[in-house]
Amino acid sequence: MRPYLSAIALTTAVIAATPAFAQDSPNSAAIPAGKTMLNIIAEGKVSEVPDLATIRAGVVTQAQTAQAALAQNSQRMNAVLAALKKAGIADRDIQTSSVSLNPQYQYTKDEPPTINGYQASNTVSIRFRDIDKSGGILDALVKQGANQIQGPNLSIADEDSALDAARRDAVQKARARAALYAAAAGLKVDRILSISEQGSSSPNPPMPMVRMAAMAKDSSTQIAPGEQDVTVTLNVTFLLQ
């Protein structure tokens, strides 16, 4: 019986070719006579330009009374929502994230705090399916009264397709590495015995670059999406002969 070979298709590889390893391997009993098993761990990766941006935009207002703070906030938020719809943002891509009303206290030494006003806040989460237009929309939001903006957080809309591409890349790498080891050992790849997915991930996307250029009349906020890596790790077992 030929030995069980183990290799890692990343940056290093280890081949164990001793009879003792073959006897201890849990898969050794299933190895056909005159054949060898080779195990490879391969990482597939694809890099894609993010095509979906999520931004949180909010309106914060202050007034002497709670009613006045809410009224001012509602008026400005209605203008913000109108600007979003005018820019072509669909209703399904606009979602209220939070609404709050909090008293504002004045503190005086040796005296209990007193309420001297109220602060109202309303925040919406907005998805931009055309990142190229998000900078101009951000500027429009600010003009309409949005005074809190967080983001954008960039992602890939069809992440499943990106993961499938990474899986295909991992299989190709595993097959190429198996052929390399087989040739080095004077063998040939017979077939794949098993494939198992060990994990997948979309690592932290690059922080988008946002540039505010308010000095020029025709300038606007610019967002550079960069690229985002999607990876899949596979464990592939080959039968060699």
Biotite code that builds the C-alpha atoms (Angstrom):
import biotite.structure as struc

atoms = struc.array([
    struc.Atom([0.000, 0.000, 0.000], chain_id="A", res_id=1, res_name="MET", atom_name="CA", element="C"),
    struc.Atom([1.301, 3.448, -0.889], chain_id="A", res_id=2, res_name="ARG", atom_name="CA", element="C"),
    struc.Atom([1.481, 6.128, 1.779], chain_id="A", res_id=3, res_name="PRO", atom_name="CA", element="C"),
    struc.Atom([-0.942, 8.943, 2.545], chain_id="A", res_id=4, res_name="TYR", atom_name="CA", element="C"),
    struc.Atom([0.396, 12.316, 1.416], chain_id="A", res_id=5, res_name="LEU", atom_name="CA", element="C"),
    struc.Atom([-0.674, 15.539, 3.065], chain_id="A", res_id=6, res_name="SER", atom_name="CA", element="C"),
    struc.Atom([-0.051, 18.959, 1.496], chain_id="A", res_id=7, res_name="ALA", atom_name="CA", element="C"),
    struc.Atom([-1.200, 22.524, 2.085], chain_id="A", res_id=8, res_name="ILE", atom_name="CA", element="C"),
    struc.Atom([-1.759, 24.630, -1.038], chain_id="A", res_id=9, res_name="ALA", atom_name="CA", element="C"),
    struc.Atom([-1.150, 27.991, 0.561], chain_id="A", res_id=10, res_name="LEU", atom_name="CA", element="C"),
    struc.Atom([2.401, 29.086, 1.258], chain_id="A", res_id=11, res_name="THR", atom_name="CA", element="C"),
    struc.Atom([3.934, 25.875, 2.608], chain_id="A", res_id=12, res_name="THR", atom_name="CA", element="C"),
    struc.Atom([3.490, 22.167, 1.979], chain_id="A", res_id=13, res_name="ALA", atom_name="CA", element="C"),
    struc.Atom([4.276, 19.085, 4.018], chain_id="A", res_id=14, res_name="VAL", atom_name="CA", element="C"),
    struc.Atom([4.499, 15.562, 2.572], chain_id="A", res_id=15, res_name="ILE", atom_name="CA", element="C"),
    struc.Atom([4.510, 12.620, 4.925], chain_id="A", res_id=16, res_name="ALA", atom_name="CA", element="C"),
    struc.Atom([5.673, 9.519, 3.103], chain_id="A", res_id=17, res_name="ALA", atom_name="CA", element="C"),
    struc.Atom([6.485, 7.030, 5.819], chain_id="A", res_id=18, res_name="THR", atom_name="CA", element="C"),
    struc.Atom([4.692, 3.697, 6.236], chain_id="A", res_id=19, res_name="PRO", atom_name="CA", element="C"),
    struc.Atom([3.958, 4.600, 9.871], chain_id="A", res_id=20, res_name="ALA", atom_name="CA", element="C"),
    struc.Atom([1.934, 7.655, 8.776], chain_id="A", res_id=21, res_name="PHE", atom_name="CA", element="C"),
    struc.Atom([-0.082, 5.513, 6.387], chain_id="A", res_id=22, res_name="ALA", atom_name="CA", element="C"),
    struc.Atom([-0.907, 3.064, 9.179], chain_id="A", res_id=23, res_name="GLN", atom_name="CA", element="C"),
    struc.Atom([-1.945, 5.831, 11.574], chain_id="A", res_id=24, res_name="ASP", atom_name="CA", element="C"),
    struc.Atom([-4.043, 7.767, 9.044], chain_id="A", res_id=25, res_name="SER", atom_name="CA", element="C"),
    struc.Atom([-7.807, 7.337, 9.567], chain_id="A", res_id=26, res_name="PRO", atom_name="CA", element="C"),
    struc.Atom([-8.204, 7.258, 5.774], chain_id="A", res_id=27, res_name="ASN", atom_name="CA", element="C"),
    struc.Atom([-5.498, 4.676, 5.120], chain_id="A", res_id=28, res_name="SER", atom_name="CA", element="C"),
    struc.Atom([-7.942, 1.756, 5.299], chain_id="A", res_id=29, res_name="ALA", atom_name="CA", element="C"),
    struc.Atom([-9.847, 3.174, 2.335], chain_id="A", res_id=30, res_name="ALA", atom_name="CA", element="C"),
    struc.Atom([-6.793, 3.532, 0.086], chain_id="A", res_id=31, res_name="ILE", atom_name="CA", element="C"),
    struc.Atom([-6.956, 1.023, -2.802], chain_id="A", res_id=32, res_name="PRO", atom_name="CA", element="C"),
    struc.Atom([-3.943, -1.183, -3.251], chain_id="A", res_id=33, res_name="ALA", atom_name="CA", element="C"),
    struc.Atom([-1.144, 0.485, -5.191], chain_id="A", res_id=34, res_name="GLY", atom_name="CA", element="C"),
    struc.Atom([-2.594, 3.989, -4.794], chain_id="A", res_id=35, res_name="LYS", atom_name="CA", element="C"),
    struc.Atom([-1.874, 6.989, -2.610], chain_id="A", res_id=36, res_name="THR", atom_name="CA", element="C"),
    struc.Atom([-4.055, 9.649, -1.025], chain_id="A", res_id=37, res_name="MET", atom_name="CA", element="C"),
    struc.Atom([-3.101, 13.321, -1.159], chain_id="A", res_id=38, res_name="LEU", atom_name="CA", element="C"),
    struc.Atom([-4.808, 15.945, 0.979], chain_id="A", res_id=39, res_name="ASN", atom_name="CA", element="C"),
    struc.Atom([-4.583, 19.615, -0.036], chain_id="A", res_id=40, res_name="ILE", atom_name="CA", element="C"),
    struc.Atom([-5.955, 22.719, 1.656], chain_id="A", res_id=41, res_name="ILE", atom_name="CA", element="C"),
    struc.Atom([-6.422, 25.462, -0.936], chain_id="A", res_id=42, res_name="ALA", atom_name="CA", element="C"),
    struc.Atom([-7.609, 29.036, -0.567], chain_id="A", res_id=43, res_name="GLU", atom_name="CA", element="C"),
    struc.Atom([-9.481, 30.591, -3.469], chain_id="A", res_id=44, res_name="GLY", atom_name="CA", element="C"),
    struc.Atom([-9.774, 34.344, -3.768], chain_id="A", res_id=45, res_name="LYS", atom_name="CA", element="C"),
    struc.Atom([-11.463, 36.876, -6.008], chain_id="A", res_id=46, res_name="VAL", atom_name="CA", element="C"),
    struc.Atom([-11.216, 40.644, -5.836], chain_id="A", res_id=47, res_name="SER", atom_name="CA", element="C"),
    struc.Atom([-14.200, 42.700, -6.894], chain_id="A", res_id=48, res_name="GLU", atom_name="CA", element="C"),
    struc.Atom([-15.100, 46.362, -6.890], chain_id="A", res_id=49, res_name="VAL", atom_name="CA", element="C"),
    struc.Atom([-17.867, 46.968, -4.312], chain_id="A", res_id=50, res_name="PRO", atom_name="CA", element="C"),
    struc.Atom([-21.130, 47.970, -5.946], chain_id="A", res_id=51, res_name="ASP", atom_name="CA", element="C"),
    struc.Atom([-23.278, 48.669, -2.892], chain_id="A", res_id=52, res_name="LEU", atom_name="CA", element="C"),
    struc.Atom([-22.775, 51.476, -0.368], chain_id="A", res_id=53, res_name="ALA", atom_name="CA", element="C"),
    struc.Atom([-24.664, 51.931, 2.898], chain_id="A", res_id=54, res_name="THR", atom_name="CA", element="C"),
    struc.Atom([-24.711, 55.322, 4.576], chain_id="A", res_id=55, res_name="ILE", atom_name="CA", element="C"),
    struc.Atom([-26.393, 56.511, 7.761], chain_id="A", res_id=56, res_name="ARG", atom_name="CA", element="C"),
    struc.Atom([-27.662, 60.079, 7.560], chain_id="A", res_id=57, res_name="ALA", atom_name="CA", element="C"),
    struc.Atom([-29.303, 61.865, 10.446], chain_id="A", res_id=58, res_name="GLY", atom_name="CA", element="C"),
    struc.Atom([-30.849, 65.133, 11.482], chain_id="A", res_id=59, res_name="VAL", atom_name="CA", element="C"),
    struc.Atom([-30.237, 66.506, 14.979], chain_id="A", res_id=60, res_name="VAL", atom_name="CA", element="C"),
    struc.Atom([-32.189, 69.544, 16.205], chain_id="A", res_id=61, res_name="THR", atom_name="CA", element="C"),
    struc.Atom([-32.392, 71.408, 19.506], chain_id="A", res_id=62, res_name="GLN", atom_name="CA", element="C"),
    struc.Atom([-35.129, 73.633, 20.908], chain_id="A", res_id=63, res_name="ALA", atom_name="CA", element="C"),
    struc.Atom([-36.444, 74.900, 24.209], chain_id="A", res_id=64, res_name="GLN", atom_name="CA", element="C"),
    struc.Atom([-39.405, 72.502, 24.203], chain_id="A", res_id=65, res_name="THR", atom_name="CA", element="C"),
    struc.Atom([-39.734, 68.870, 23.199], chain_id="A", res_id=66, res_name="ALA", atom_name="CA", element="C"),
    struc.Atom([-42.518, 69.698, 20.763], chain_id="A", res_id=67, res_name="GLN", atom_name="CA", element="C"),
    struc.Atom([-40.444, 72.368, 19.011], chain_id="A", res_id=68, res_name="ALA", atom_name="CA", element="C"),
    struc.Atom([-37.408, 70.072, 18.764], chain_id="A", res_id=69, res_name="ALA", atom_name="CA", element="C"),
    struc.Atom([-39.511, 67.304, 17.200], chain_id="A", res_id=70, res_name="LEU", atom_name="CA", element="C"),
    struc.Atom([-41.268, 69.696, 14.826], chain_id="A", res_id=71, res_name="ALA", atom_name="CA", element="C"),
    struc.Atom([-38.003, 71.151, 13.544], chain_id="A", res_id=72, res_name="GLN", atom_name="CA", element="C"),
    struc.Atom([-36.519, 67.687, 13.213], chain_id="A", res_id=73, res_name="ASN", atom_name="CA", element="C"),
    struc.Atom([-39.524, 66.388, 11.293], chain_id="A", res_id=74, res_name="SER", atom_name="CA", element="C"),
    struc.Atom([-39.423, 69.310, 8.883], chain_id="A", res_id=75, res_name="GLN", atom_name="CA", element="C"),
    struc.Atom([-35.736, 68.870, 8.088], chain_id="A", res_id=76, res_name="ARG", atom_name="CA", element="C"),
    struc.Atom([-35.981, 65.083, 7.837], chain_id="A", res_id=77, res_name="MET", atom_name="CA", element="C"),
    struc.Atom([-38.876, 65.390, 5.381], chain_id="A", res_id=78, res_name="ASN", atom_name="CA", element="C"),
    struc.Atom([-36.617, 67.576, 3.221], chain_id="A", res_id=79, res_name="ALA", atom_name="CA", element="C"),
    struc.Atom([-33.860, 64.961, 3.449], chain_id="A", res_id=80, res_name="VAL", atom_name="CA", element="C"),
    struc.Atom([-36.217, 62.130, 2.414], chain_id="A", res_id=81, res_name="LEU", atom_name="CA", element="C"),
    struc.Atom([-37.548, 64.216, -0.459], chain_id="A", res_id=82, res_name="ALA", atom_name="CA", element="C"),
    struc.Atom([-33.989, 64.820, -1.676], chain_id="A", res_id=83, res_name="ALA", atom_name="CA", element="C"),
    struc.Atom([-33.272, 61.087, -1.575], chain_id="A", res_id=84, res_name="LEU", atom_name="CA", element="C"),
    struc.Atom([-36.346, 60.227, -3.614], chain_id="A", res_id=85, res_name="LYS", atom_name="CA", element="C"),
    struc.Atom([-35.563, 63.010, -6.082], chain_id="A", res_id=86, res_name="LYS", atom_name="CA", element="C"),
    struc.Atom([-32.112, 61.472, -6.508], chain_id="A", res_id=87, res_name="ALA", atom_name="CA", element="C"),
    struc.Atom([-33.729, 58.170, -7.488], chain_id="A", res_id=88, res_name="GLY", atom_name="CA", element="C"),
    struc.Atom([-33.235, 56.228, -4.232], chain_id="A", res_id=89, res_name="ILE", atom_name="CA", element="C"),
    struc.Atom([-35.974, 53.568, -3.999], chain_id="A", res_id=90, res_name="ALA", atom_name="CA", element="C"),
    struc.Atom([-38.178, 53.307, -0.913], chain_id="A", res_id=91, res_name="ASP", atom_name="CA", element="C"),
    struc.Atom([-36.792, 49.832, -0.199], chain_id="A", res_id=92, res_name="ARG", atom_name="CA", element="C"),
    struc.Atom([-33.315, 51.330, 0.116], chain_id="A", res_id=93, res_name="ASP", atom_name="CA", element="C"),
    struc.Atom([-34.312, 53.834, 2.809], chain_id="A", res_id=94, res_name="ILE", atom_name="CA", element="C"),
    struc.Atom([-34.884, 52.600, 6.351], chain_id="A", res_id=95, res_name="GLN", atom_name="CA", element="C"),
    struc.Atom([-35.299, 54.473, 9.620], chain_id="A", res_id=96, res_name="THR", atom_name="CA", element="C"),
    struc.Atom([-32.497, 53.432, 11.976], chain_id="A", res_id=97, res_name="SER", atom_name="CA", element="C"),
    struc.Atom([-33.324, 55.395, 15.106], chain_id="A", res_id=98, res_name="SER", atom_name="CA", element="C"),
    struc.Atom([-35.466, 58.206, 16.499], chain_id="A", res_id=99, res_name="VAL", atom_name="CA", element="C"),
    struc.Atom([-34.700, 59.816, 19.840], chain_id="A", res_id=100, res_name="SER", atom_name="CA", element="C"),
    struc.Atom([-35.687, 62.771, 22.009], chain_id="A", res_id=101, res_name="LEU", atom_name="CA", element="C"),
    struc.Atom([-33.506, 63.673, 24.985], chain_id="A", res_id=102, res_name="ASN", atom_name="CA", element="C"),
    struc.Atom([-33.587, 66.496, 27.506], chain_id="A", res_id=103, res_name="PRO", atom_name="CA", element="C"),
    struc.Atom([-30.550, 68.762, 27.710], chain_id="A", res_id=104, res_name="GLN", atom_name="CA", element="C"),
    struc.Atom([-29.435, 69.526, 31.255], chain_id="A", res_id=105, res_name="TYR", atom_name="CA", element="C"),
    struc.Atom([-27.711, 72.518, 32.733], chain_id="A", res_id=106, res_name="GLN", atom_name="CA", element="C"),
    struc.Atom([-25.456, 71.783, 35.670], chain_id="A", res_id=107, res_name="TYR", atom_name="CA", element="C"),
    struc.Atom([-24.754, 74.269, 38.438], chain_id="A", res_id=108, res_name="THR", atom_name="CA", element="C"),
    struc.Atom([-22.484, 73.593, 41.352], chain_id="A", res_id=109, res_name="LYS", atom_name="CA", element="C"),
    struc.Atom([-24.304, 72.440, 44.506], chain_id="A", res_id=110, res_name="ASP", atom_name="CA", element="C"),
    struc.Atom([-27.659, 72.504, 42.708], chain_id="A", res_id=111, res_name="GLU", atom_name="CA", element="C"),
    struc.Atom([-29.688, 69.779, 41.011], chain_id="A", res_id=112, res_name="PRO", atom_name="CA", element="C"),
    struc.Atom([-29.485, 69.781, 37.200], chain_id="A", res_id=113, res_name="PRO", atom_name="CA", element="C"),
    struc.Atom([-32.225, 71.606, 35.328], chain_id="A", res_id=114, res_name="THR", atom_name="CA", element="C"),
    struc.Atom([-33.609, 71.003, 31.847], chain_id="A", res_id=115, res_name="ILE", atom_name="CA", element="C"),
    struc.Atom([-32.787, 73.889, 29.537], chain_id="A", res_id=116, res_name="ASN", atom_name="CA", element="C"),
    struc.Atom([-33.917, 72.341, 26.233], chain_id="A", res_id=117, res_name="GLY", atom_name="CA", element="C"),
    struc.Atom([-34.452, 69.192, 24.200], chain_id="A", res_id=118, res_name="TYR", atom_name="CA", element="C"),
    struc.Atom([-32.529, 67.435, 21.448], chain_id="A", res_id=119, res_name="GLN", atom_name="CA", element="C"),
    struc.Atom([-34.325, 65.405, 18.777], chain_id="A", res_id=120, res_name="ALA", atom_name="CA", element="C"),
    struc.Atom([-32.563, 62.986, 16.451], chain_id="A", res_id=121, res_name="SER", atom_name="CA", element="C"),
    struc.Atom([-33.756, 60.975, 13.449], chain_id="A", res_id=122, res_name="ASN", atom_name="CA", element="C"),
    struc.Atom([-31.409, 58.712, 11.496], chain_id="A", res_id=123, res_name="THR", atom_name="CA", element="C"),
    struc.Atom([-32.018, 56.740, 8.310], chain_id="A", res_id=124, res_name="VAL", atom_name="CA", element="C"),
    struc.Atom([-29.940, 54.027, 6.660], chain_id="A", res_id=125, res_name="SER", atom_name="CA", element="C"),
    struc.Atom([-29.572, 54.483, 2.904], chain_id="A", res_id=126, res_name="ILE", atom_name="CA", element="C"),
    struc.Atom([-28.329, 51.985, 0.335], chain_id="A", res_id=127, res_name="ARG", atom_name="CA", element="C"),
    struc.Atom([-26.721, 53.341, -2.824], chain_id="A", res_id=128, res_name="PHE", atom_name="CA", element="C"),
    struc.Atom([-26.711, 50.900, -5.727], chain_id="A", res_id=129, res_name="ARG", atom_name="CA", element="C"),
    struc.Atom([-24.723, 53.322, -7.863], chain_id="A", res_id=130, res_name="ASP", atom_name="CA", element="C"),
    struc.Atom([-21.645, 54.268, -5.845], chain_id="A", res_id=131, res_name="ILE", atom_name="CA", element="C"),
    struc.Atom([-20.581, 56.817, -8.448], chain_id="A", res_id=132, res_name="ASP", atom_name="CA", element="C"),
    struc.Atom([-23.617, 58.907, -7.534], chain_id="A", res_id=133, res_name="LYS", atom_name="CA", element="C"),
    struc.Atom([-23.292, 58.597, -3.761], chain_id="A", res_id=134, res_name="SER", atom_name="CA", element="C"),
    struc.Atom([-20.977, 61.605, -3.418], chain_id="A", res_id=135, res_name="GLY", atom_name="CA", element="C"),
    struc.Atom([-23.450, 63.955, -5.058], chain_id="A", res_id=136, res_name="GLY", atom_name="CA", element="C"),
    struc.Atom([-26.292, 62.545, -2.974], chain_id="A", res_id=137, res_name="ILE", atom_name="CA", element="C"),
    struc.Atom([-24.292, 63.132, 0.207], chain_id="A", res_id=138, res_name="LEU", atom_name="CA", element="C"),
    struc.Atom([-23.881, 66.768, -0.745], chain_id="A", res_id=139, res_name="ASP", atom_name="CA", element="C"),
    struc.Atom([-27.620, 67.063, -1.403], chain_id="A", res_id=140, res_name="ALA", atom_name="CA", element="C"),
    struc.Atom([-28.379, 65.565, 2.016], chain_id="A", res_id=141, res_name="LEU", atom_name="CA", element="C"),
    struc.Atom([-26.203, 68.125, 3.759], chain_id="A", res_id=142, res_name="VAL", atom_name="CA", element="C"),
    struc.Atom([-27.871, 70.949, 1.861], chain_id="A", res_id=143, res_name="LYS", atom_name="CA", element="C"),
    struc.Atom([-31.284, 69.705, 2.981], chain_id="A", res_id=144, res_name="GLN", atom_name="CA", element="C"),
    struc.Atom([-30.352, 69.623, 6.667], chain_id="A", res_id=145, res_name="GLY", atom_name="CA", element="C"),
    struc.Atom([-28.620, 66.312, 7.375], chain_id="A", res_id=146, res_name="ALA", atom_name="CA", element="C"),
    struc.Atom([-25.969, 67.119, 9.973], chain_id="A", res_id=147, res_name="ASN", atom_name="CA", element="C"),
    struc.Atom([-24.907, 63.577, 10.903], chain_id="A", res_id=148, res_name="GLN", atom_name="CA", element="C"),
    struc.Atom([-23.394, 61.246, 8.297], chain_id="A", res_id=149, res_name="ILE", atom_name="CA", element="C"),
    struc.Atom([-21.663, 57.909, 8.921], chain_id="A", res_id=150, res_name="GLN", atom_name="CA", element="C"),
    struc.Atom([-20.146, 55.731, 6.243], chain_id="A", res_id=151, res_name="GLY", atom_name="CA", element="C"),
    struc.Atom([-20.162, 54.707, 3.551], chain_id="A", res_id=152, res_name="PRO", atom_name="CA", element="C"),
    struc.Atom([-19.832, 51.001, 4.257], chain_id="A", res_id=153, res_name="ASN", atom_name="CA", element="C"),
    struc.Atom([-19.053, 49.289, 0.970], chain_id="A", res_id=154, res_name="LEU", atom_name="CA", element="C"),
    struc.Atom([-20.009, 45.734, 0.024], chain_id="A", res_id=155, res_name="SER", atom_name="CA", element="C"),
    struc.Atom([-20.649, 43.426, -2.929], chain_id="A", res_id=156, res_name="ILE", atom_name="CA", element="C"),
    struc.Atom([-24.340, 43.148, -3.747], chain_id="A", res_id=157, res_name="ALA", atom_name="CA", element="C"),
    struc.Atom([-24.125, 39.629, -5.245], chain_id="A", res_id=158, res_name="ASP", atom_name="CA", element="C"),
    struc.Atom([-21.754, 38.105, -2.721], chain_id="A", res_id=159, res_name="GLU", atom_name="CA", element="C"),
    struc.Atom([-22.944, 34.556, -3.510], chain_id="A", res_id=160, res_name="ASP", atom_name="CA", element="C"),
    struc.Atom([-21.594, 34.839, -7.062], chain_id="A", res_id=161, res_name="SER", atom_name="CA", element="C"),
    struc.Atom([-18.295, 36.157, -5.716], chain_id="A", res_id=162, res_name="ALA", atom_name="CA", element="C"),
    struc.Atom([-18.066, 33.227, -3.292], chain_id="A", res_id=163, res_name="LEU", atom_name="CA", element="C"),
    struc.Atom([-18.754, 30.758, -6.123], chain_id="A", res_id=164, res_name="ASP", atom_name="CA", element="C"),
    struc.Atom([-15.945, 32.323, -8.150], chain_id="A", res_id=165, res_name="ALA", atom_name="CA", element="C"),
    struc.Atom([-13.625, 31.938, -5.146], chain_id="A", res_id=166, res_name="ALA", atom_name="CA", element="C"),
    struc.Atom([-14.676, 28.292, -4.824], chain_id="A", res_id=167, res_name="ARG", atom_name="CA", element="C"),
    struc.Atom([-13.803, 27.638, -8.472], chain_id="A", res_id=168, res_name="ARG", atom_name="CA", element="C"),
    struc.Atom([-10.440, 29.325, -7.923], chain_id="A", res_id=169, res_name="ASP", atom_name="CA", element="C"),
    struc.Atom([-9.769, 27.129, -4.874], chain_id="A", res_id=170, res_name="ALA", atom_name="CA", element="C"),
    struc.Atom([-10.560, 23.935, -6.802], chain_id="A", res_id=171, res_name="VAL", atom_name="CA", element="C"),
    struc.Atom([-8.289, 24.983, -9.671], chain_id="A", res_id=172, res_name="GLN", atom_name="CA", element="C"),
    struc.Atom([-5.461, 25.718, -7.249], chain_id="A", res_id=173, res_name="LYS", atom_name="CA", element="C"),
    struc.Atom([-5.973, 22.391, -5.492], chain_id="A", res_id=174, res_name="ALA", atom_name="CA", element="C"),
    struc.Atom([-5.920, 20.462, -8.793], chain_id="A", res_id=175, res_name="ARG", atom_name="CA", element="C"),
    struc.Atom([-2.789, 22.282, -9.979], chain_id="A", res_id=176, res_name="ALA", atom_name="CA", element="C"),
    struc.Atom([-1.002, 21.665, -6.705], chain_id="A", res_id=177, res_name="ARG", atom_name="CA", element="C"),
    struc.Atom([-2.067, 18.004, -6.691], chain_id="A", res_id=178, res_name="ALA", atom_name="CA", element="C"),
    struc.Atom([-0.629, 17.547, -10.189], chain_id="A", res_id=179, res_name="ALA", atom_name="CA", element="C"),
    struc.Atom([2.613, 19.162, -9.040], chain_id="A", res_id=180, res_name="LEU", atom_name="CA", element="C"),
    struc.Atom([3.014, 16.864, -6.031], chain_id="A", res_id=181, res_name="TYR", atom_name="CA", element="C"),
    struc.Atom([1.979, 13.809, -7.982], chain_id="A", res_id=182, res_name="ALA", atom_name="CA", element="C"),
    struc.Atom([4.583, 14.505, -10.681], chain_id="A", res_id=183, res_name="ALA", atom_name="CA", element="C"),
    struc.Atom([7.248, 15.141, -8.048], chain_id="A", res_id=184, res_name="ALA", atom_name="CA", element="C"),
    struc.Atom([6.446, 11.776, -6.466], chain_id="A", res_id=185, res_name="ALA", atom_name="CA", element="C"),
    struc.Atom([6.425, 9.947, -9.815], chain_id="A", res_id=186, res_name="GLY", atom_name="CA", element="C"),
    struc.Atom([2.657, 9.482, -9.716], chain_id="A", res_id=187, res_name="LEU", atom_name="CA", element="C"),
    struc.Atom([-0.451, 10.719, -11.526], chain_id="A", res_id=188, res_name="LYS", atom_name="CA", element="C"),
    struc.Atom([-3.721, 12.149, -10.225], chain_id="A", res_id=189, res_name="VAL", atom_name="CA", element="C"),
    struc.Atom([-6.463, 9.554, -10.514], chain_id="A", res_id=190, res_name="ASP", atom_name="CA", element="C"),
    struc.Atom([-9.497, 11.431, -9.187], chain_id="A", res_id=191, res_name="ARG", atom_name="CA", element="C"),
    struc.Atom([-10.875, 13.583, -6.378], chain_id="A", res_id=192, res_name="ILE", atom_name="CA", element="C"),
    struc.Atom([-12.208, 11.596, -3.438], chain_id="A", res_id=193, res_name="LEU", atom_name="CA", element="C"),
    struc.Atom([-13.747, 14.417, -1.410], chain_id="A", res_id=194, res_name="SER", atom_name="CA", element="C"),
    struc.Atom([-14.150, 18.183, -1.196], chain_id="A", res_id=195, res_name="ILE", atom_name="CA", element="C"),
    struc.Atom([-15.117, 19.992, 1.987], chain_id="A", res_id=196, res_name="SER", atom_name="CA", element="C"),
    struc.Atom([-15.425, 23.720, 2.593], chain_id="A", res_id=197, res_name="GLU", atom_name="CA", element="C"),
    struc.Atom([-13.591, 24.844, 5.693], chain_id="A", res_id=198, res_name="GLN", atom_name="CA", element="C"),
    struc.Atom([-14.703, 28.437, 5.643], chain_id="A", res_id=199, res_name="GLY", atom_name="CA", element="C"),
    struc.Atom([-15.380, 31.558, 3.626], chain_id="A", res_id=200, res_name="SER", atom_name="CA", element="C"),
    struc.Atom([-15.015, 35.222, 4.351], chain_id="A", res_id=201, res_name="SER", atom_name="CA", element="C"),
    struc.Atom([-15.283, 38.719, 3.036], chain_id="A", res_id=202, res_name="SER", atom_name="CA", element="C"),
    struc.Atom([-12.396, 40.398, 4.856], chain_id="A", res_id=203, res_name="PRO", atom_name="CA", element="C"),
    struc.Atom([-12.632, 43.969, 6.049], chain_id="A", res_id=204, res_name="ASN", atom_name="CA", element="C"),
    struc.Atom([-13.248, 46.029, 2.939], chain_id="A", res_id=205, res_name="PRO", atom_name="CA", element="C"),
    struc.Atom([-10.841, 48.849, 2.201], chain_id="A", res_id=206, res_name="PRO", atom_name="CA", element="C"),
    struc.Atom([-11.808, 52.042, 3.959], chain_id="A", res_id=207, res_name="MET", atom_name="CA", element="C"),
    struc.Atom([-13.360, 54.184, 1.255], chain_id="A", res_id=208, res_name="PRO", atom_name="CA", element="C"),
    struc.Atom([-11.645, 57.454, 0.583], chain_id="A", res_id=209, res_name="MET", atom_name="CA", element="C"),
    struc.Atom([-13.978, 60.393, 1.058], chain_id="A", res_id=210, res_name="VAL", atom_name="CA", element="C"),
    struc.Atom([-12.837, 63.833, -0.012], chain_id="A", res_id=211, res_name="ARG", atom_name="CA", element="C"),
    struc.Atom([-14.804, 66.961, 0.799], chain_id="A", res_id=212, res_name="MET", atom_name="CA", element="C"),
    struc.Atom([-14.087, 69.696, -1.765], chain_id="A", res_id=213, res_name="ALA", atom_name="CA", element="C"),
    struc.Atom([-16.332, 72.563, -0.776], chain_id="A", res_id=214, res_name="ALA", atom_name="CA", element="C"),
    struc.Atom([-14.111, 75.320, -2.098], chain_id="A", res_id=215, res_name="MET", atom_name="CA", element="C"),
    struc.Atom([-14.837, 74.763, -5.787], chain_id="A", res_id=216, res_name="ALA", atom_name="CA", element="C"),
    struc.Atom([-18.288, 75.519, -7.152], chain_id="A", res_id=217, res_name="LYS", atom_name="CA", element="C"),
    struc.Atom([-18.510, 72.389, -9.281], chain_id="A", res_id=218, res_name="ASP", atom_name="CA", element="C"),
    struc.Atom([-16.897, 69.983, -6.796], chain_id="A", res_id=219, res_name="SER", atom_name="CA", element="C"),
    struc.Atom([-18.558, 67.409, -4.590], chain_id="A", res_id=220, res_name="SER", atom_name="CA", element="C"),
    struc.Atom([-17.732, 64.642, -2.151], chain_id="A", res_id=221, res_name="THR", atom_name="CA", element="C"),
    struc.Atom([-15.825, 61.893, -3.951], chain_id="A", res_id=222, res_name="GLN", atom_name="CA", element="C"),
    struc.Atom([-15.810, 58.225, -2.945], chain_id="A", res_id=223, res_name="ILE", atom_name="CA", element="C"),
    struc.Atom([-13.223, 55.724, -4.225], chain_id="A", res_id=224, res_name="ALA", atom_name="CA", element="C"),
    struc.Atom([-14.578, 52.158, -3.747], chain_id="A", res_id=225, res_name="PRO", atom_name="CA", element="C"),
    struc.Atom([-11.313, 50.269, -4.255], chain_id="A", res_id=226, res_name="GLY", atom_name="CA", element="C"),
    struc.Atom([-11.567, 46.450, -4.224], chain_id="A", res_id=227, res_name="GLU", atom_name="CA", element="C"),
    struc.Atom([-12.798, 43.858, -1.758], chain_id="A", res_id=228, res_name="GLN", atom_name="CA", element="C"),
    struc.Atom([-11.419, 40.319, -1.412], chain_id="A", res_id=229, res_name="ASP", atom_name="CA", element="C"),
    struc.Atom([-13.706, 37.314, -1.030], chain_id="A", res_id=230, res_name="VAL", atom_name="CA", element="C"),
    struc.Atom([-12.024, 34.055, 0.009], chain_id="A", res_id=231, res_name="THR", atom_name="CA", element="C"),
    struc.Atom([-13.003, 30.402, 0.366], chain_id="A", res_id=232, res_name="VAL", atom_name="CA", element="C"),
    struc.Atom([-10.893, 27.621, 1.896], chain_id="A", res_id=233, res_name="THR", atom_name="CA", element="C"),
    struc.Atom([-11.375, 24.050, 0.672], chain_id="A", res_id=234, res_name="LEU", atom_name="CA", element="C"),
    struc.Atom([-10.017, 20.725, 1.858], chain_id="A", res_id=235, res_name="ASN", atom_name="CA", element="C"),
    struc.Atom([-9.608, 18.480, -1.180], chain_id="A", res_id=236, res_name="VAL", atom_name="CA", element="C"),
    struc.Atom([-8.547, 14.828, -1.068], chain_id="A", res_id=237, res_name="THR", atom_name="CA", element="C"),
    struc.Atom([-7.090, 13.264, -4.227], chain_id="A", res_id=238, res_name="PHE", atom_name="CA", element="C"),
    struc.Atom([-6.378, 9.682, -5.142], chain_id="A", res_id=239, res_name="LEU", atom_name="CA", element="C"),
    struc.Atom([-3.005, 9.182, -6.870], chain_id="A", res_id=240, res_name="LEU", atom_name="CA", element="C"),
    struc.Atom([-1.686, 6.233, -8.826], chain_id="A", res_id=241, res_name="GLN", atom_name="CA", element="C"),
])
